[in-house]
Each structure stands twice: as structure tokens, then as C-alpha cells.
Amino acid sequence: MTTYQILQEAVLYGLLQKLEQRHLTKDLVCRAILAGDRRRIRMFERMEAVGHAMLTALRFHDYRRAVRYLLVFEKLCRRTGD
């Protein structure tokens, strides 16, 4: 792996972690479960699935696909309104 690829991977991991720490917290998920808010629960499930897909793309060094998944994850974060 080149230095550029290592840097790309580190940046993508960092961005995903930053978004997860802000929008996919245990507190928000627990509140949605306790309130019985099925819409938010489904949104959190989608966010988690997209995050896992991005991590899989990174494992296989498919950076373009990882960026696309990151953009989808960010769009889902904006939809939650937090």
C-alpha cells in the first residue's frame, strides 16, 4: 500500500468514527427503543448497515465505494435531525 492509500484509509475511518460518535450513540438508540419510535429505530439500523458496508469496502481497499457509503451515511445522519 502506498502512503497515499494509507492516508486515504485513515481519513475515511476517522470521518466514519466522528459521524458515529455524534449520530449513532447508545443514548440515542436507547431512547428510540424505549419510546417505541420505529422510524428512528429503522434509521439507526440503516446507518449501522451502511457503516458496516463502508468498513467492508475499506478492508478490501475499495476506496471509491467506501466514499460513496460514507456519503450515504452522512445523508442518513442529516435525516435524523440531531
C-alpha distances in whole Angstrom, upper triangle without the diagonal:
4,7,8,6,7,10,11,10,13,15,16,16,18,20,21,22,24,26,27,28,31,31,31,33,35,38,38,37,40,42,41,42,45,47,46,44,43,41,39,38,37,35,33,33,31,29,28,27,25,23,22,21,19,17,17,15,13,12,12,9,12,12,16,17,17,18,21,22,21,24,26,26,27,30,31,31,33,36,36,38,37
4,5,5,6,9,10,11,13,14,16,17,19,20,21,23,25,26,27,29,31,32,32,34,36,39,38,38,41,43,43,44,47,48,47,45,44,42,40,40,38,36,35,34,32,30,29,29,26,24,24,23,20,19,19,17,15,15,15,11,14,13,16,18,17,18,21,22,22,24,27,27,27,30,32,31,33,36,37,38,37
4,5,5,6,9,10,11,12,14,15,16,18,20,21,23,25,26,27,29,30,31,32,35,37,37,37,40,42,42,43,46,47,47,45,44,42,39,39,38,36,34,34,32,30,29,29,26,24,24,24,20,19,20,18,15,16,17,13,16,14,17,19,18,18,22,23,21,24,26,26,26,29,31,30,32,35,36,37,35
4,5,5,6,9,10,11,12,14,15,17,18,20,21,23,24,26,27,29,29,31,34,36,36,36,39,41,40,41,44,45,45,43,42,40,37,37,36,33,32,32,30,28,27,27,24,22,23,22,19,18,19,17,14,16,16,12,14,11,14,17,15,15,19,20,19,21,24,23,23,26,28,28,29,32,33,34,33
4,5,5,6,9,10,11,12,14,15,17,18,20,21,23,24,26,27,27,29,32,34,34,34,37,39,38,39,42,43,43,40,39,37,35,35,33,31,30,29,28,25,25,24,22,20,20,19,16,15,16,13,10,12,12,8,10,9,12,14,13,13,16,17,17,19,22,21,22,25,26,26,28,31,32,33,32
4,5,5,6,9,10,11,12,14,16,17,18,20,21,22,25,26,26,27,30,33,32,32,35,37,37,38,41,42,42,40,39,37,35,34,33,31,29,29,27,25,24,24,22,19,19,19,16,14,16,14,11,12,13,10,12,11,14,16,14,15,18,18,17,20,22,22,22,25,27,26,28,31,31,33,31
4,5,5,6,9,10,11,12,14,15,16,19,20,21,23,24,25,26,29,32,31,31,35,36,36,37,40,41,41,39,38,36,34,34,33,30,28,29,27,24,24,24,22,19,20,20,16,15,17,15,12,14,15,12,14,11,14,16,14,14,17,18,16,18,21,20,20,24,25,24,26,29,30,31,29
4,6,5,6,9,10,11,12,14,15,17,18,20,22,23,23,25,28,30,30,30,33,35,34,35,38,39,39,37,36,34,31,31,30,27,26,26,24,22,22,22,19,17,18,17,13,13,15,13,10,12,13,10,11,8,10,13,10,10,14,14,13,15,18,17,18,21,22,22,24,26,27,28,27
4,5,5,6,9,10,11,12,14,16,17,18,20,21,21,23,26,28,28,28,31,33,32,33,36,37,37,35,34,32,30,29,28,26,24,24,22,20,19,19,17,14,15,14,11,10,12,10,7,9,11,8,10,7,11,12,9,10,14,13,12,15,17,16,17,20,21,21,23,26,26,28,27
4,6,5,6,9,10,11,12,14,15,16,19,20,20,22,24,27,26,27,30,31,31,33,35,36,36,35,34,32,29,29,29,26,24,25,23,20,20,20,18,15,16,16,13,12,14,13,10,12,14,12,13,11,14,15,12,12,16,15,13,16,19,17,17,21,22,21,23,26,26,27,25
4,6,5,6,9,10,11,12,14,15,17,18,19,21,24,26,25,26,29,30,30,32,35,35,35,33,33,31,28,28,28,25,23,24,22,19,19,20,17,15,16,17,13,13,15,14,11,14,16,13,14,11,13,14,11,10,14,14,11,14,16,15,15,18,20,18,20,23,24,24,23
4,5,5,6,9,10,11,12,14,16,16,17,19,22,24,23,24,27,28,28,29,32,33,33,30,30,28,25,25,24,22,20,21,19,16,16,16,14,11,13,13,9,9,12,11,8,12,14,11,11,9,11,11,8,7,11,10,8,11,13,12,12,16,17,16,18,21,21,23,22
4,6,5,6,9,10,11,12,14,15,15,17,20,22,22,22,25,27,26,27,30,31,31,29,29,27,24,24,24,21,19,19,18,15,14,15,13,10,11,12,9,8,11,11,8,11,14,12,13,11,13,13,10,10,13,12,10,13,15,13,13,17,17,16,19,21,21,23,21
4,5,5,6,9,10,11,12,14,15,16,19,21,21,21,24,26,26,28,30,31,31,29,29,27,24,24,24,22,19,21,20,16,16,18,15,12,14,16,12,11,15,15,12,15,17,16,16,14,16,16,12,12,15,14,11,14,16,13,13,17,17,16,18,21,21,21,20
4,5,5,6,9,10,11,12,13,15,19,20,19,20,23,25,24,26,29,29,30,27,27,25,22,22,22,19,17,19,18,14,15,16,14,11,14,15,11,12,15,15,13,16,18,16,16,13,15,15,11,10,13,12,8,10,13,10,10,13,14,12,15,18,18,18,17
4,5,5,6,9,10,10,11,13,16,18,17,17,21,22,22,23,26,27,27,25,24,22,19,19,19,16,14,15,14,11,11,13,10,7,10,11,9,9,13,13,11,14,17,16,15,13,15,14,10,10,12,10,7,10,11,8,9,12,12,11,14,16,16,18,16
4,5,5,6,9,10,10,11,14,16,16,16,19,21,21,22,25,26,26,25,24,23,20,20,20,17,15,16,16,12,12,14,13,9,12,14,11,11,15,15,13,15,19,18,18,16,18,17,13,14,16,13,11,13,14,11,11,15,15,13,16,18,17,18,16
4,6,5,6,9,10,11,14,16,15,17,19,20,21,23,25,26,27,24,25,23,20,20,21,18,16,18,17,13,14,16,15,12,15,17,14,14,18,18,16,19,22,20,20,18,19,19,15,15,17,15,11,13,15,11,10,14,14,11,14,17,16,16,14
4,6,5,6,8,10,13,15,13,14,18,18,18,20,23,23,24,21,22,20,16,17,17,14,12,15,14,10,11,14,12,10,13,15,13,14,17,17,16,19,22,21,20,18,19,18,14,13,15,12,9,11,12,8,7,11,10,8,10,13,12,13,11
4,5,5,5,7,10,12,11,12,15,16,16,18,20,21,22,20,20,18,15,15,16,13,10,12,12,9,9,12,11,8,11,14,12,13,16,17,16,18,21,21,21,19,20,18,15,15,16,13,11,13,13,9,10,13,11,9,12,14,12,14,12
4,6,6,6,9,11,11,12,15,16,16,18,20,21,22,21,21,20,17,17,18,16,13,15,16,12,12,16,15,12,15,17,16,16,19,20,19,21,24,24,24,22,23,22,18,18,20,17,14,16,16,13,12,15,14,11,14,16,14,15,12
4,6,7,10,11,10,12,14,15,15,18,20,20,21,19,20,19,15,16,18,15,12,15,16,12,13,17,16,14,17,19,17,18,21,22,21,23,26,26,25,23,24,23,19,19,20,17,14,15,16,12,11,14,12,9,11,13,11,11,8
4,6,9,10,8,9,13,13,13,15,17,17,18,16,17,15,11,13,14,11,9,12,12,9,11,14,13,12,15,17,16,17,20,21,21,23,26,25,25,23,23,22,19,18,18,16,13,14,13,10,9,11,9,6,9,10,8,9,7
4,7,8,7,7,10,12,11,13,16,16,17,15,15,14,11,11,12,10,7,10,11,8,8,12,12,10,13,16,15,16,19,20,20,22,24,25,24,23,23,21,18,19,19,16,14,15,14,11,11,13,11,8,12,12,10,12,10
4,5,5,6,9,10,11,13,14,16,17,16,17,16,13,12,15,13,10,12,14,11,11,15,15,13,16,19,18,18,21,23,22,24,27,27,27,26,27,25,22,22,22,19,17,19,18,14,15,17,14,12,15,15,12,14,11
4,6,5,6,8,10,10,12,14,15,15,16,17,13,12,15,14,10,13,15,13,12,16,17,15,17,20,20,20,22,25,24,25,28,29,29,28,29,27,24,25,25,22,20,22,21,17,18,20,17,15,18,18,15,16,14
4,6,5,6,9,10,10,12,14,14,16,16,13,12,16,15,12,15,17,15,15,19,20,18,20,23,23,23,26,28,27,29,32,32,32,31,32,30,27,27,27,24,22,24,22,19,19,20,18,15,18,18,14,15,12
4,6,5,6,9,10,11,12,11,13,13,9,10,13,11,9,12,14,13,13,17,18,17,19,22,22,22,25,27,27,28,31,31,31,29,30,28,25,25,25,22,20,21,20,16,16,17,14,12,14,14,10,12,9
4,5,5,6,9,10,11,10,11,12,8,7,10,10,7,10,12,11,11,14,16,15,17,20,20,21,23,25,25,27,29,30,30,29,29,27,24,25,24,21,20,21,19,16,17,18,14,13,16,15,11,14,12
4,5,5,6,8,10,10,12,14,11,9,13,13,11,13,16,15,14,18,20,19,20,23,24,24,26,28,29,30,32,33,33,32,33,30,28,29,28,25,24,25,23,20,21,22,18,17,19,18,15,16,15
4,5,5,6,8,9,11,12,10,10,13,13,12,14,17,16,16,20,21,21,22,25,26,26,28,30,31,32,35,36,35,34,34,32,29,30,29,26,25,25,23,20,21,21,18,16,18,17,13,15,13
4,6,5,6,5,8,9,6,6,10,10,9,12,14,14,15,17,19,19,21,23,24,25,27,29,30,31,33,34,33,32,32,30,28,28,27,24,23,24,21,19,19,19,16,15,17,15,11,13,13
4,5,5,6,8,10,9,7,10,12,10,12,15,15,15,18,20,20,21,24,25,25,27,29,30,31,34,35,34,34,34,31,29,30,29,25,25,26,23,21,22,22,18,18,20,18,15,17,16
4,5,8,10,13,11,10,14,15,14,15,19,19,19,21,24,23,25,27,28,29,31,33,34,35,37,38,38,37,37,35,32,33,32,29,28,29,27,24,25,25,21,20,22,20,17,19,18
4,5,9,11,10,10,13,14,14,16,19,19,20,22,24,24,26,28,29,30,32,34,35,36,38,39,38,38,37,35,33,33,32,29,28,29,26,24,24,24,20,20,21,19,15,17,16
4,6,9,9,8,11,13,13,14,17,18,18,20,23,23,24,26,28,29,31,33,34,35,37,38,37,37,36,33,32,32,31,28,28,28,25,23,24,23,20,20,21,18,16,18,18
4,6,6,6,9,10,11,12,14,16,17,19,20,21,23,25,26,27,29,31,32,33,35,36,35,34,34,31,29,30,28,25,25,25,22,20,21,20,16,16,18,15,12,14,15
4,6,5,6,9,10,10,12,14,15,16,18,20,21,22,24,26,27,29,30,32,33,35,33,33,32,29,28,28,26,23,24,24,20,19,20,19,15,16,18,15,13,16,17
4,5,5,6,9,10,11,12,14,15,17,18,20,21,23,25,26,27,29,31,32,33,31,30,30,27,26,26,24,21,21,21,18,16,18,16,12,14,15,11,10,13,14
4,5,5,6,9,10,10,12,14,15,16,18,20,21,23,24,26,27,29,31,31,30,29,28,26,24,24,22,20,19,19,16,14,15,14,11,11,13,10,7,10,11
4,5,5,6,9,10,11,12,14,15,17,18,20,21,23,24,26,27,29,30,29,28,28,25,24,24,23,20,20,20,17,15,17,16,12,13,15,13,10,14,14
4,5,5,6,9,10,10,12,14,15,16,18,20,21,23,24,26,27,29,27,27,26,23,22,22,20,17,18,18,15,14,16,15,11,13,15,12,11,14,15
4,5,5,6,9,10,11,12,14,15,17,18,20,21,23,24,26,27,25,24,24,21,20,20,18,15,15,15,12,10,12,11,7,9,11,9,7,11,12
4,5,5,6,9,10,10,12,14,15,17,18,20,21,23,25,26,24,24,24,21,19,19,18,15,15,16,13,10,12,12,9,9,12,11,9,12,12
4,5,5,6,9,10,11,12,14,15,17,18,20,21,23,24,23,23,23,20,18,19,18,14,15,16,13,11,14,14,11,12,15,13,12,16,16
4,5,5,6,8,10,10,12,14,15,16,18,20,21,22,21,20,20,17,16,17,15,11,13,13,10,9,12,11,8,10,13,12,11,15,16
4,5,5,6,9,10,11,12,14,15,17,18,20,21,19,19,19,16,14,15,13,10,10,11,9,6,9,10,7,8,11,11,10,13,14
4,6,5,6,9,10,11,12,14,15,17,19,20,19,19,19,16,14,16,15,11,12,14,11,9,12,13,10,11,15,14,13,17,16
4,5,5,6,9,10,11,12,14,15,17,18,17,17,18,14,13,15,14,10,12,14,11,9,13,14,11,13,16,16,15,19,19
4,5,5,6,9,10,10,12,14,16,16,15,14,14,11,10,11,10,6,8,10,7,6,10,11,9,11,14,14,15,18,18
4,5,5,6,9,10,11,12,15,15,14,14,15,12,9,11,11,7,7,10,9,7,10,12,11,11,15,16,15,18,18
4,5,5,6,9,10,11,13,14,14,14,15,12,10,13,13,9,10,14,12,10,14,16,14,15,18,19,19,22,21
4,5,5,6,9,10,11,12,11,12,12,9,8,11,10,7,9,12,11,10,14,15,14,16,19,19,20,23,23
4,5,5,6,9,10,10,9,9,10,7,5,8,8,5,7,10,10,9,12,14,14,15,18,19,19,22,22
4,5,5,6,9,10,10,10,12,10,7,11,12,9,10,13,13,12,15,17,17,17,20,21,21,24,23
4,5,5,7,9,9,10,12,10,8,12,13,10,12,15,15,14,17,19,19,20,23,24,24,27,26
4,5,5,6,5,7,9,6,5,9,10,9,11,13,14,14,16,18,18,20,22,23,24,27,27
4,5,5,6,6,9,8,6,9,11,10,11,14,15,15,17,19,20,20,23,24,25,27,27
4,5,8,9,12,11,10,13,15,13,14,18,18,17,20,22,22,23,26,27,28,30,29
4,6,8,11,10,10,13,15,14,15,18,19,19,21,23,24,25,27,29,29,32,32
4,6,9,9,9,11,13,13,14,17,18,18,20,23,24,24,27,28,29,31,31
4,6,6,6,9,10,11,12,15,16,17,19,20,21,23,25,26,27,30,30
4,5,5,6,9,10,10,12,14,15,16,18,20,21,23,24,26,28,28
4,5,5,6,9,10,11,13,14,15,17,19,20,21,23,25,27,27
4,5,5,6,9,10,11,12,14,15,17,18,20,21,23,25,26
4,5,5,6,9,10,10,12,14,15,16,18,20,21,23,23
4,5,5,6,9,10,10,12,14,15,17,19,20,22,22
4,5,5,6,9,10,11,13,14,16,17,19,21,22
4,5,5,6,9,10,11,12,14,15,17,19,20
4,5,5,6,9,10,10,12,14,16,17,18
4,5,5,6,9,10,11,13,15,16,17
4,5,5,6,9,10,11,13,15,16
4,5,5,6,9,10,11,13,14
4,5,5,6,9,10,11,12
4,5,5,6,9,10,12
4,5,5,7,9,11
4,5,5,7,8
4,6,6,7
4,5,8
4,6
4
